[in-house]
Amino acid sequence: MKPASENGERPFDPGLNVQIVHDPLGFQYGPGIFGPKPEYRRLDSIRSSLSDPACSGPDPVYAIAMDVGKEEHRAELQARTLLFGLVTFAVGRLGEEPVRSQGHVHRISSHSGWSPPELYEIWSGRAVIYMQEFAANDPGRCFAVEAGPGDVVVVPPGWAHATLSADPARPMTFAAWCDREYGFLYDEVRKRGGLAWYAVLDAAGRLEWRPNPKYRKSQLVVGPPRDYRELGLDRSTPIYARFEQDPSSVQWVSEPGRVAEHWKNFVPCRVENHRSHPRERGGPGVVSRLGGNSHRSTAVAYGSREGPEQGDRTVKQGFGKERRTEQKIVVVVEDLIFLSKIQQTAKLTSIATETVELEKLCERLAEQQSTAAIILDLNHRSGQALDALRTIKSNPQTRRIPVIGFLSHVQADLAKAAREAGCDLLLARSAFASQLPELLRRYASLPSPPSPLLQGEPRSGV
Ligand SMILES: [Fe+2]
């Protein structure tokens, strides 16, 4: 198919016989292609994530088709828990903002224990994939990756992200490889009125980035995508064709643990030309031009409106350096057989653990800033595990430490209470035991705590 040739843009051929249609928004599938009727995202449904919830704009804002592919690949896609989705955005703007999706974090998949990554491919128009490490007051590192037809962009596991159309005069369409067990968490983003940076369109139609004051100060890096060679990607082969040629080549999307080392300090855009921008530093925001397909140097590290202090922190910590060192997984487990299994597995995987008595857990967390995660037996003999969990999650100093709780699969009431208390990952005892090596690697290797889990809206589109 040739999805786009508007305004002289060089069409990109993704190697899939799908036609993008605009009135109404959606897709037409050619012979041998399966795909659903599009799901529409209405303007009213995304108002809570817009900077001006009362704004006017196109309605529907975008159309989504989850699970598209060639008939001969149906079984393979299901077996690999992979899903190929399409999204097309309407022309226009949402008040001052460009047309965009809601910010979200991917829910952890039960089959992998990971919040899955996402692999985007822009089919037409101009896109920006905005992403930040955390859906929390401190958003961590923030990036706006500018992309055009044929570009691919990777959102790493656990990051909050949104996609926007950079040109209000043109529709934008993208495809994405996702985990088939997809689910989205919106609550943390909505309660802060969106993500940590939002783009507005100036009079000339250029994007200007502004920090969201509901987050701690942060820096935004704007730039073109990397080649992601470490993930087996390049621009020479469209992402569906890559799967077609070698179905295992994108397996890391649903099994991100296969490439766990690549998610540490992941940088989604080219930064070789990044520079601080003194003129904007301390100013109200940044302006970045999207320029054709040339991808000329637009990777810029900007200071937020609150001044240069944050910039210094990012220069020191931003790229390629471990943010946390000597992190340990704290284990609060009394059952000696189970404890021994955890310790042996940790030894085999060279992951540092520390066994702590429940009664001393909060004291230990207060004394040391070196906790990668907490493994908590919710059936602790003292009966105090739930109280300890509530204490951890209500304390600003400790609430971001991921807690992995396990319990019997029949304890529905306890599971509900643990979720409500903020348990980040809740597993039946048997599932915990079977996933233990992966869980230890996952939580020990992440440069920062993963996002809250098992909450939010389970399957409701981007
Ligand atoms: Fe996503």
Boltz pocket constraint, residues with backbone or C-beta under 6 A from the ligand:
constraints:
  - pocket:
      binder: B
      contacts: [[A, 104], [A, 106], [A, 118], [A, 161], [A, 462]]
      max_distance: 6.0
